[in-house]
């Protein structure tokens, strides 16, 4: 009877540790998911900026400018 109580006490400590481990594991998974979403939104912004840059370059070239002049102008040059 005494041995059974000792086993239960040992088991309850392991349960707490396993619960804490599961909680930390879940928390790290959530942080990873949030980071991946932030990266995805960053790629969307880069894609949109790239599209606008390409349109700017195409417009300058259509007006008779060279490729290098168009790129310099669209990058913020004079």
Buried (B, 14 or more C-beta within 10 A) or exposed (E): EEEEEEEEEEEEEEEEEEEEEEEEEEEEEEEEEEEEEEEEEEEEEEEEEEEEBEEBBEEBBEEEBEEEBBBBBBEEEE
